[in-house]
């Protein structure tokens, strides 16, 4: 794998860490994830993916036009 611009991986990495912290935070009180929290996480996942792809596509376009 050749990484040409390592700054492109910063936002997805931060987003995935935030997602992990959110899951741990929701599961901490009862040591398990409630049904409501599970539905919330299920609904939030596509939003997280779209945010990551939109942020990366803007950065990719910027990098392409700079060259």
Backbone atoms as SQL, in Angstrom:
CREATE TABLE atoms (id INTEGER PRIMARY KEY, chain TEXT, resi INTEGER, resn TEXT, atom TEXT, x REAL, y REAL, z REAL);
INSERT INTO atoms VALUES
  (1, 'A', 1, 'UNK', 'N', 0.832, -1.165, 0.000),
  (2, 'A', 1, 'UNK', 'CA', 0.000, 0.000, 0.000),
  (3, 'A', 1, 'UNK', 'C', 0.881, 1.233, 0.000),
  (4, 'A', 2, 'UNK', 'N', 0.577, 2.154, -0.875),
  (5, 'A', 2, 'UNK', 'CA', 1.340, 3.385, -0.985),
  (6, 'A', 2, 'UNK', 'C', 0.471, 4.537, -0.504),
  (7, 'A', 3, 'UNK', 'N', 0.903, 5.195, 0.533),
  (8, 'A', 3, 'UNK', 'CA', 0.170, 6.350, 1.059),
  (9, 'A', 3, 'UNK', 'C', 0.838, 7.599, 0.509),
  (10, 'A', 4, 'UNK', 'N', 0.116, 8.296, -0.373),
  (11, 'A', 4, 'UNK', 'CA', 0.697, 9.484, -0.996),
  (12, 'A', 4, 'UNK', 'C', 0.471, 10.734, -0.176),
  (13, 'A', 5, 'UNK', 'N', -0.612, 10.788, 0.597),
  (14, 'A', 5, 'UNK', 'CA', -0.894, 11.957, 1.421),
  (15, 'A', 5, 'UNK', 'C', -1.426, 11.485, 2.774),
  (16, 'A', 6, 'UNK', 'N', -0.570, 11.410, 3.787),
  (17, 'A', 6, 'UNK', 'CA', -1.002, 10.885, 5.074),
  (18, 'A', 6, 'UNK', 'C', -2.030, 11.761, 5.790),
  (19, 'A', 7, 'UNK', 'N', -2.176, 13.005, 5.389),
  (20, 'A', 7, 'UNK', 'CA', -3.158, 13.872, 6.049),
  (21, 'A', 7, 'UNK', 'C', -4.579, 13.432, 5.739),
  (22, 'A', 8, 'UNK', 'N', -4.774, 12.662, 4.662),
  (23, 'A', 8, 'UNK', 'CA', -6.114, 12.190, 4.322),
  (24, 'A', 8, 'UNK', 'C', -6.638, 11.174, 5.322),
  (25, 'A', 9, 'UNK', 'N', -5.763, 10.504, 6.040),
  (26, 'A', 9, 'UNK', 'CA', -6.207, 9.485, 6.986),
  (27, 'A', 9, 'UNK', 'C', -6.482, 10.045, 8.376),
  (28, 'A', 10, 'UNK', 'N', -6.203, 11.314, 8.618),
  (29, 'A', 10, 'UNK', 'CA', -6.401, 11.889, 9.943),
  (30, 'A', 10, 'UNK', 'C', -7.871, 11.958, 10.334),
  (31, 'A', 11, 'UNK', 'N', -8.720, 12.493, 9.488),
  (32, 'A', 11, 'UNK', 'CA', -10.134, 12.651, 9.832),
  (33, 'A', 11, 'UNK', 'C', -10.840, 11.310, 10.010),
  (34, 'A', 12, 'UNK', 'N', -10.657, 10.334, 9.120),
  (35, 'A', 12, 'UNK', 'CA', -11.288, 9.031, 9.364),
  (36, 'A', 12, 'UNK', 'C', -10.787, 8.359, 10.640),
  (37, 'A', 13, 'UNK', 'N', -9.522, 8.500, 10.943),
  (38, 'A', 13, 'UNK', 'CA', -8.983, 7.891, 12.157),
  (39, 'A', 13, 'UNK', 'C', -9.604, 8.535, 13.393),
  (40, 'A', 14, 'UNK', 'N', -9.737, 9.833, 13.390),
  (41, 'A', 14, 'UNK', 'CA', -10.357, 10.537, 14.514),
  (42, 'A', 14, 'UNK', 'C', -11.822, 10.144, 14.630),
  (43, 'A', 15, 'UNK', 'N', -12.514, 10.043, 13.500),
  (44, 'A', 15, 'UNK', 'CA', -13.931, 9.665, 13.519),
  (45, 'A', 15, 'UNK', 'C', -14.112, 8.261, 14.075),
  (46, 'A', 16, 'UNK', 'N', -13.249, 7.337, 13.723),
  (47, 'A', 16, 'UNK', 'CA', -13.366, 5.974, 14.236),
  (48, 'A', 16, 'UNK', 'C', -13.046, 5.916, 15.736),
  (49, 'A', 17, 'UNK', 'N', -12.106, 6.725, 16.192),
  (50, 'A', 17, 'UNK', 'CA', -11.828, 6.781, 17.622),
  (51, 'A', 17, 'UNK', 'C', -13.016, 7.362, 18.388),
  (52, 'A', 18, 'UNK', 'N', -13.653, 8.385, 17.824),
  (53, 'A', 18, 'UNK', 'CA', -14.846, 8.962, 18.449),
  (54, 'A', 18, 'UNK', 'C', -15.960, 7.914, 18.509),
  (55, 'A', 19, 'UNK', 'N', -16.122, 7.136, 17.450),
  (56, 'A', 19, 'UNK', 'CA', -17.142, 6.088, 17.437),
  (57, 'A', 19, 'UNK', 'C', -16.856, 5.042, 18.510),
  (58, 'A', 20, 'UNK', 'N', -15.609, 4.662, 18.666),
  (59, 'A', 20, 'UNK', 'CA', -15.234, 3.683, 19.692),
  (60, 'A', 20, 'UNK', 'C', -15.504, 4.228, 21.087),
  (61, 'A', 21, 'UNK', 'N', -15.136, 5.479, 21.323),
  (62, 'A', 21, 'UNK', 'CA', -15.379, 6.101, 22.625),
  (63, 'A', 21, 'UNK', 'C', -16.877, 6.191, 22.897),
  (64, 'A', 22, 'UNK', 'N', -17.666, 6.500, 21.884),
  (65, 'A', 22, 'UNK', 'CA', -19.119, 6.584, 22.045),
  (66, 'A', 22, 'UNK', 'C', -19.709, 5.230, 22.455),
  (67, 'A', 23, 'UNK', 'N', -19.270, 4.171, 21.826),
  (68, 'A', 23, 'UNK', 'CA', -19.759, 2.832, 22.175),
  (69, 'A', 23, 'UNK', 'C', -19.365, 2.484, 23.610),
  (70, 'A', 24, 'UNK', 'N', -18.134, 2.748, 23.975),
  (71, 'A', 24, 'UNK', 'CA', -17.688, 2.460, 25.345),
  (72, 'A', 24, 'UNK', 'C', -18.470, 3.302, 26.346),
  (73, 'A', 25, 'UNK', 'N', -18.690, 4.555, 26.029),
  (74, 'A', 25, 'UNK', 'CA', -19.421, 5.457, 26.925),
  (75, 'A', 25, 'UNK', 'C', -20.865, 4.997, 27.113),
  (76, 'A', 26, 'UNK', 'N', -21.501, 4.556, 26.029),
  (77, 'A', 26, 'UNK', 'CA', -22.883, 4.094, 26.137),
  (78, 'A', 26, 'UNK', 'C', -22.991, 2.768, 26.893),
  (79, 'A', 27, 'UNK', 'N', -21.971, 1.954, 26.834),
  (80, 'A', 27, 'UNK', 'CA', -22.021, 0.633, 27.465),
  (81, 'A', 27, 'UNK', 'C', -21.527, 0.638, 28.909),
  (82, 'A', 28, 'UNK', 'N', -20.892, 1.699, 29.359),
  (83, 'A', 28, 'UNK', 'CA', -20.269, 1.723, 30.681),
  (84, 'A', 28, 'UNK', 'C', -21.250, 1.572, 31.847),
  (85, 'A', 29, 'UNK', 'N', -22.373, 2.278, 31.886),
  (86, 'A', 29, 'UNK', 'CA', -23.216, 2.199, 33.101),
  (87, 'A', 29, 'UNK', 'C', -23.692, 0.791, 33.446),
  (88, 'A', 30, 'UNK', 'N', -24.139, 0.024, 32.481),
  (89, 'A', 30, 'UNK', 'CA', -24.698, -1.305, 32.762),
  (90, 'A', 30, 'UNK', 'C', -23.798, -2.445, 32.296),
  (91, 'A', 31, 'UNK', 'N', -22.644, -2.117, 31.770),
  (92, 'A', 31, 'UNK', 'CA', -21.722, -3.113, 31.211),
  (93, 'A', 31, 'UNK', 'C', -22.299, -3.820, 29.983),
  (94, 'A', 32, 'UNK', 'N', -23.298, -3.211, 29.387),
  (95, 'A', 32, 'UNK', 'CA', -23.865, -3.721, 28.138),
  (96, 'A', 32, 'UNK', 'C', -24.558, -2.563, 27.425),
  (97, 'A', 33, 'UNK', 'N', -24.803, -2.737, 26.167),
  (98, 'A', 33, 'UNK', 'CA', -25.466, -1.698, 25.384),
  (99, 'A', 33, 'UNK', 'C', -26.967, -1.971, 25.400),
  (100, 'A', 34, 'UNK', 'N', -27.730, -0.957, 25.768),
  (101, 'A', 34, 'UNK', 'CA', -29.187, -1.112, 25.805),
  (102, 'A', 34, 'UNK', 'C', -29.743, -1.145, 24.385),
  (103, 'A', 35, 'UNK', 'N', -30.989, -1.526, 24.276),
  (104, 'A', 35, 'UNK', 'CA', -31.642, -1.589, 22.964),
  (105, 'A', 35, 'UNK', 'C', -31.690, -0.197, 22.327),
  (106, 'A', 36, 'UNK', 'N', -32.029, 0.820, 23.113),
  (107, 'A', 36, 'UNK', 'CA', -32.103, 2.190, 22.591),
  (108, 'A', 36, 'UNK', 'C', -30.728, 2.673, 22.113),
  (109, 'A', 37, 'UNK', 'N', -29.698, 2.384, 22.901),
  (110, 'A', 37, 'UNK', 'CA', -28.343, 2.774, 22.511),
  (111, 'A', 37, 'UNK', 'C', -27.911, 2.031, 21.248),
  (112, 'A', 38, 'UNK', 'N', -28.300, 0.770, 21.136),
  (113, 'A', 38, 'UNK', 'CA', -27.976, -0.005, 19.935),
  (114, 'A', 38, 'UNK', 'C', -28.608, 0.582, 18.689),
  (115, 'A', 39, 'UNK', 'N', -29.879, 0.970, 18.805),
  (116, 'A', 39, 'UNK', 'CA', -30.545, 1.606, 17.664),
  (117, 'A', 39, 'UNK', 'C', -29.900, 2.940, 17.327),
  (118, 'A', 40, 'UNK', 'N', -29.518, 3.692, 18.367),
  (119, 'A', 40, 'UNK', 'CA', -28.834, 4.965, 18.129),
  (120, 'A', 40, 'UNK', 'C', -27.522, 4.750, 17.382),
  (121, 'A', 41, 'UNK', 'N', -26.741, 3.788, 17.823),
  (122, 'A', 41, 'UNK', 'CA', -25.463, 3.504, 17.167),
  (123, 'A', 41, 'UNK', 'C', -25.673, 3.001, 15.738),
  (124, 'A', 42, 'UNK', 'N', -26.690, 2.193, 15.544),
  (125, 'A', 42, 'UNK', 'CA', -26.996, 1.692, 14.213),
  (126, 'A', 42, 'UNK', 'C', -27.375, 2.841, 13.271),
  (127, 'A', 43, 'UNK', 'N', -28.142, 3.788, 13.763),
  (128, 'A', 43, 'UNK', 'CA', -28.537, 4.945, 12.952),
  (129, 'A', 43, 'UNK', 'C', -27.373, 5.914, 12.741),
  (130, 'A', 44, 'UNK', 'N', -26.484, 6.001, 13.713),
  (131, 'A', 44, 'UNK', 'CA', -25.371, 6.945, 13.620),
  (132, 'A', 44, 'UNK', 'C', -24.268, 6.463, 12.688),
  (133, 'A', 45, 'UNK', 'N', -24.161, 5.176, 12.473),
  (134, 'A', 45, 'UNK', 'CA', -23.072, 4.632, 11.647),
  (135, 'A', 45, 'UNK', 'C', -23.094, 5.150, 10.208),
  (136, 'A', 46, 'UNK', 'N', -24.239, 5.127, 9.511),
  (137, 'A', 46, 'UNK', 'CA', -24.235, 5.675, 8.148),
  (138, 'A', 46, 'UNK', 'C', -23.908, 7.170, 8.114),
  (139, 'A', 47, 'UNK', 'N', -24.331, 7.888, 9.149),
  (140, 'A', 47, 'UNK', 'CA', -24.012, 9.324, 9.223),
  (141, 'A', 47, 'UNK', 'C', -22.501, 9.507, 9.351),
  (142, 'A', 48, 'UNK', 'N', -21.883, 8.695, 10.176),
  (143, 'A', 48, 'UNK', 'CA', -20.434, 8.752, 10.340),
  (144, 'A', 48, 'UNK', 'C', -19.717, 8.430, 9.027),
  (145, 'A', 49, 'UNK', 'N', -20.178, 7.402, 8.336),
  (146, 'A', 49, 'UNK', 'CA', -19.560, 7.038, 7.055),
  (147, 'A', 49, 'UNK', 'C', -19.696, 8.158, 6.028),
  (148, 'A', 50, 'UNK', 'N', -20.880, 8.730, 5.943),
  (149, 'A', 50, 'UNK', 'CA', -21.099, 9.818, 4.979),
  (150, 'A', 50, 'UNK', 'C', -20.214, 11.015, 5.316),
  (151, 'A', 51, 'UNK', 'N', -20.085, 11.336, 6.588),
  (152, 'A', 51, 'UNK', 'CA', -19.233, 12.451, 6.997),
  (153, 'A', 51, 'UNK', 'C', -17.779, 12.188, 6.622),
  (154, 'A', 52, 'UNK', 'N', -17.332, 10.953, 6.831),
  (155, 'A', 52, 'UNK', 'CA', -15.950, 10.622, 6.476),
  (156, 'A', 52, 'UNK', 'C', -15.731, 10.710, 4.980),
  (157, 'A', 53, 'UNK', 'N', -16.661, 10.171, 4.188),
  (158, 'A', 53, 'UNK', 'CA', -16.490, 10.194, 2.740),
  (159, 'A', 53, 'UNK', 'C', -16.585, 11.609, 2.192),
  (160, 'A', 54, 'UNK', 'N', -17.466, 12.421, 2.722),
  (161, 'A', 54, 'UNK', 'CA', -17.600, 13.806, 2.251),
  (162, 'A', 54, 'UNK', 'C', -16.354, 14.615, 2.578),
  (163, 'A', 55, 'UNK', 'N', -15.839, 14.462, 3.788),
  (164, 'A', 55, 'UNK', 'CA', -14.630, 15.197, 4.173),
  (165, 'A', 55, 'UNK', 'C', -13.449, 14.764, 3.324),
  (166, 'A', 56, 'UNK', 'N', -13.329, 13.469, 3.081),
  (167, 'A', 56, 'UNK', 'CA', -12.209, 12.975, 2.286),
  (168, 'A', 56, 'UNK', 'C', -12.341, 13.360, 0.822),
  (169, 'A', 57, 'UNK', 'N', -13.551, 13.359, 0.286),
  (170, 'A', 57, 'UNK', 'CA', -13.696, 13.704, -1.123),
  (171, 'A', 57, 'UNK', 'C', -13.361, 15.172, -1.349),
  (172, 'A', 58, 'UNK', 'N', -13.709, 16.046, -0.391),
  (173, 'A', 58, 'UNK', 'CA', -13.346, 17.457, -0.514),
  (174, 'A', 58, 'UNK', 'C', -11.838, 17.622, -0.475),
  (175, 'A', 59, 'UNK', 'N', -11.186, 16.894, 0.413),
  (176, 'A', 59, 'UNK', 'CA', -9.725, 16.975, 0.516),
  (177, 'A', 59, 'UNK', 'C', -9.071, 16.398, -0.737),
  (178, 'A', 60, 'UNK', 'N', -9.614, 15.310, -1.273),
  (179, 'A', 60, 'UNK', 'CA', -9.061, 14.727, -2.504),
  (180, 'A', 60, 'UNK', 'C', -9.175, 15.686, -3.677),
  (181, 'A', 61, 'UNK', 'N', -10.318, 16.329, -3.813),
  (182, 'A', 61, 'UNK', 'CA', -10.508, 17.302, -4.895),
  (183, 'A', 61, 'UNK', 'C', -9.521, 18.446, -4.751),
  (184, 'A', 62, 'UNK', 'N', -9.313, 18.901, -3.521),
  (185, 'A', 62, 'UNK', 'CA', -8.371, 19.986, -3.273),
  (186, 'A', 62, 'UNK', 'C', -6.967, 19.553, -3.700),
  (187, 'A', 63, 'UNK', 'N', -6.562, 18.348, -3.332),
  (188, 'A', 63, 'UNK', 'CA', -5.229, 17.865, -3.667),
  (189, 'A', 63, 'UNK', 'C', -5.060, 17.676, -5.172),
  (190, 'A', 64, 'UNK', 'N', -6.102, 17.230, -5.841),
  (191, 'A', 64, 'UNK', 'CA', -6.013, 17.020, -7.299),
  (192, 'A', 64, 'UNK', 'C', -5.855, 18.339, -8.018),
  (193, 'A', 65, 'UNK', 'N', -6.607, 19.347, -7.596),
  (194, 'A', 65, 'UNK', 'CA', -6.547, 20.638, -8.269),
  (195, 'A', 65, 'UNK', 'C', -5.276, 21.407, -7.965),
  (196, 'A', 66, 'UNK', 'N', -4.606, 21.101, -6.864),
  (197, 'A', 66, 'UNK', 'CA', -3.350, 21.763, -6.535),
  (198, 'A', 66, 'UNK', 'C', -2.199, 21.270, -7.417),
  (199, 'A', 67, 'UNK', 'N', -2.320, 20.066, -7.943),
  (200, 'A', 67, 'UNK', 'CA', -1.234, 19.501, -8.754),
  (201, 'A', 67, 'UNK', 'C', -1.322, 19.989, -10.122);
